[in-house]
């Protein structure tokens, strides 16, 4: 862990370091973003977390119509990780616009709406409904969803399907578009380039890894759906490698996602080339995880005499 000290005890830099980052058209006060699915709609954390101190937050994935999600059990702890099969439960885009977003407008924070659909047309429709909504800064497009029209294969596992979804969303909105890629592919780089070519302003890398767990006493799966998405510290080395590969494959900003629980974790992603990072499972362990990491990043910069966090981006030394 990176040591946190009182600012008055640190003499390496006389002025407060700059944590501001730019991701395409988005300007964030710092690179720490609360990830979709682990921070509710943001309001659930507002009595414990000063949302204004976040670089941004991504709300639960939104679909055209409300979704009840998968049956229980849909969470299972694993070694250094968490399996989930929530099933994209959400209130639907209309209820979000009417009930959630107006309350979020009270906070000076970059709010991003994660969106998904079962067809390219659904993605476009959700994007159209959110376009220009007051208090919303941009969209994060989750392509790790099945295309029900074409047999259920994920949009994010095929470059052409990714390109089709992203191009449709780009056409439907004037807002910044971030595409959240799936790690469950043999090579993430062609998918990343397809999203970039279709008009993405940035990429989130990555979503959860497909996994499963079994109860040896009952010999039954621990999730009702048998398989689910693995997140948490266990996936950080895997996600970090994907971020590094993606950064070297595209010319748009990359947001690192996966297993970050400390500023040291976050810095690994930034040194690998990420412009910002997202905190997911750590929010379940500590609601203040995001704020703590912001503080730890500032302390790290002070201790190392670094004035701007951008000075660290992409500085991985070659052996």
N, C-alpha and C positions, 0 to 999 in steps of 0.2 A: 504493500500500500504506500501511496505517496503521503509524506508527512504534511499535515496542515498546521501552520503556525500563525500567530498574530502578525498582521501585516507590519506592525511597527518594529518587529524583530528582524525583518528582511531588508537588507541594505543594497541588494544587488541591482535593483532598478528603482529609481526615484519616483517614477510616475506609474500609475496603474496600467497594467498591460491591456492591450486591446484584444477582446475575444470575438469581435464582430466578424461575421462571415457572410459572403454573398453566394447564393445558390441560384444561378440563372437570374431571373428578375427579382428573386426574394432576398431581402436583407434581414439577417437575424442578429440579435444582440449577442448571441453566443452560439456555439455549434451543437448544443445539447438539445435534442428533440425527444419528447415522449412518444414511443412507438404505438402504432395502431393496435387495438385489441388488448392492450395492457393498461390503458389509462382511461378506459370508459370513453365518455364524451368530454373529459376534462373536468366537468363540474363535480364529479364524484370525489375528486382529490382537492377541490378548492378550499376546503376547510382545514387542510393540513399543509398544502403546498401553495406558495405564492406563485401563481401561474405566470405573473409578469416577469419572473426571473428565468423562465424557460426560454431557450432559443425558439422553441415552437412545440406544438403538440399535434399529433395526428389522431383524429377521432376513430372510433370503431368503424369498421367497414360498412358502407351504406349501399343498400340495394334499392331497386325501384319500388319494391313492396316490402313490408315488414317480414322478418324471418324468425321463427321460433328457435332455430338451432337444432342440434342433434340431441338425442335422448341421453340421460345419464347412464353410466359414468362417462365424463368427457374431459377429465383431468387426471393425470397420473404422474407422480414424481418419479424421476429416474436419477441415476448417479450424476450429480452436477447438472441436472437439467429438469425440464418439465415437458411432458407430452400433453398436447391438447387436441381436442376434436370438438370445438365449440360449435362448428357448423355455421359460422358467420352470422350468428344471432344479432339482429339489430332492429331498430324502430322503423326503419325505412326512411327514404330521403325526405318525404313530405313532413313527417313528424320531426325530423331533425331540424328542418328549416323553420318550422313553426314553434317548436318547444325548446330546443337545445341551443341553437346558434344565437338567438337573441340574448340569452344569458351570458354566453361566451364573449359577446361584444363589450361587456363591462371590463374585460381584461386586455391589457396592452400586450398581446402575445400573438405570434404568427400561428394561426389555426389552419390546418390542412385537413381536407376531407378525403379519407380513403374510400375508393369506390370500386364496385365490382358488378359483374352481370353474367348471365348465362348465354349471352349472345353479343356480338358487336353492337347490335342495335340497342340493347339494354344499357351497355356502357355509355353510349352516346346520349341516351335519354336522361340518365342520371347526371351526366356532365352538363347537359343543357339546363336542367333544373337548378343546378348549383351555380351556374355561370353568373358572376357578378353579385352573388349574395353578400349583403353587408356583413362585415366581420370575418369573412372567409378569405384567406390569402392565396390558396391554391388547392390543387388536387393531387392525390397520390393514387395511381391506378394499379390495382392489384391484379396481375395477369395470372396468378396461381389459381385460376378457377376453371372448372370444366366447361367446355363448349357443348352444351346439350344438343345443339343442332347437328353436331358432327361426331357423335359417339362418345362424348365425355372426355376427350383428351384435353389437357390443360392448354389454355392459350399461350402460357409462358414457356412451353416446351418446344415450340415451333416458331422459327423466325418469321415466317409469313403470317401466321396467326397473330403473333405479337404486333407485327407491323400493321395489320388490319385494325386491331383494337386501338392502338395508339393513334393511328391516323384519324380514326373516327372521333376519338375524344378530342384530338387537336382541332378538328374541324368544328366541334360542338362548343368549344369554350375559348375565351380570350385569356383565361387565367393560366398561371404557371402549371405545367404538367410534369409530375415526377412519376416515374414508372418503377414499381416494386417488383423486382425479378425473383423468379424461383431458383433455388439452388439445386433442384432435383432434375438436372440435365447433365449430359456428358460434357458439354462445353458451354459456358455461360456467355462467351464473347460474341458469337453470332447473334444471340438473342439481344444482347446489349446494343450491338450496332444496329440491329433492326429497329429497336425502340428509338435510338438517336435519329436514324434516317427518317422515321415517321413523325418526328417533331417533338420528342421529349426534351424538356429543359434540363432534366437531371434524372438520376437513377438511384433507387434504394436497393442496396445489396446486403443481405438478401432476406427472403422469407424463411420460414422454418423448414427443417430437413425432415423428410418422411421417416417415421420410425414406429416401433410398437413395443409393448410390454405384456408379459404374461404372469398371471397369478399362479404359482406352482401348486398351491393347495387346491384350488378349484379347477386348474388347468383351463382357465378361461382368459380371454384377453382383458386387460385392465381398462380398455376403452370400448364403448359400445360399438364403435365403428371399426374395431380391431386395430387399424393404423391411425396415426395422427401426426401432428407437427411437433418436432423436437426443437426446443429453444433452451436458453440458459448457457452458463459458462462452458458446458461440454462442447458447444458448437463453435466457440470463438476461433480456434485455429482454422477450422474449415471455412467459416465466413470471411475471415481475414484474407485468406488466400484468394477467395472469389473477388473480394474488393480490389486487391492488388492486380489481379488479371483484368478486371473490368476497367480500372483506371488506365491501364496501358493499352486498352482496346478502343476507347472512345475519347471524344474531345469535350464532353459535357461533364458537369460536376457529379460526383458519386457520394452518396450518403452511406456510411458503414453501419450495418445492423447485425447483431448476433453476439450474445454472451457478454455484453459489456456491463460490468458491475463496479468499476472504479475508473478514476482518471487515467491510470496506467493503461487499462484496456482501451480507453478512448484514444489515447495518444498513439497506440500501436496502429490504429486505423488511420489516424491523421498522417502519421509518418509514412504509411503505405500509400497515401495520396487522397484520402477521403476529405471532402470539404467540411462535412459535419457527421454526426453520429446519432443513432437512435437508441434509447434505453427501453427495453421491453420487460423481460421476466424479473429483472432487478426491482421493478416497481412493486411486485408482489412481496418481495422480501423486506423492502424498506420504502415506504411511500415518498421519503425524502431523497431517494437515490439520485434523481436528476439534479436536484439542488446541490447535494454534496459533491457531485462530480463537477459542476460548474465552479464551486469554490476550490476544489482540488486542482483544477486546470489553471486557475488564476495563480494559485500558490506555486505550482510547477514553473510557470513562466517567470514569476518573480525570482524564484530560487536559481533559475538558470540564466537570468539576465536577458530574457527574450521579451521584446516589446510587443510583438504582434503574433498571434497564434498561426497566422498564415505562413510565417517563417519556417514552421515545422512541416508544412504540408509537402508530401512527396520527397522527403529528405532521406529515404531509406538508402543506406550506404551499400554499395555493391562490394562483395567480398573478392 
